[in-house]
Amino acid sequence: MASRRILLWLSVLGFAWIATGCGSGLPETAEVNGTVTLDGKPVDGAIVVFFDPDGAHPARGVTDGSGKFTLTTFEAGDGAVLGQHKVSVSKIDESAKAPAGAEGQDTPSVSEDISESAKNLLPVLYSSPSTSGLTVEVKKGMDPVVLELKSK
């Protein structure tokens, strides 16, 4: 009789484990895609980051030539954690990483602080979630996000 109760209890626990996502412990996400424009024109190569409320699981994406992006948090294209997010958008000029000085000098080491030599090609206020003014509520079945940036 005790073995039947144990078997029944294990079956219930197994079903609950499967129903809750196999115990992954990861928060639920929703697919998020959208477009970034600057003064109405699509931005290619912009890095879009959605910061979830607790800051533990940011979602990232990079825009293509038409300004479109798809976010990833845990697996490619899985979107962002459900809830309200602050958003940052930046685009770094890769050519600005070259060191100042005479031609022929060695290139900077990998450990050099890129933020000192790289230039943000978008208005700097968008590069921080605390100053961008961009927020998005992530939920299941949401429409594509449109992030309309202004140069002034």
VENUR-V46430 format. One line per field, one symbol per residue. psi: psi as a letter, one per 20 degrees, with the letter a starting at -180 (. if undefined). burial: + if it has 24 or more other ideal C-beta (glycine too) atoms within 12 Angstrom, else -. A space follows every 10 residues. Layout:
psi: ???
burial: ???
//
This chain:
psi: ghhggggggh ggggghgghk kkkhjqqqrq ppraqpqoki pqppjqoppp orhijhmqqq rpqahjjqqp qpggqpjibq qqapqqqqpq opohiiiqqq aqqiqqqqrh iqohhhiqpp irphhiiphi ihjpqpoprp kqrqpoooqp i.
burial: ---------- ---------- --------++ ++++++++-- -++-++++++ ++----++++ +++---++++ +++----+++ +++-++++++ +--------- ---------- ---------+ +++--++-+- -+-+-+-+-- ----+-+-+- --
//
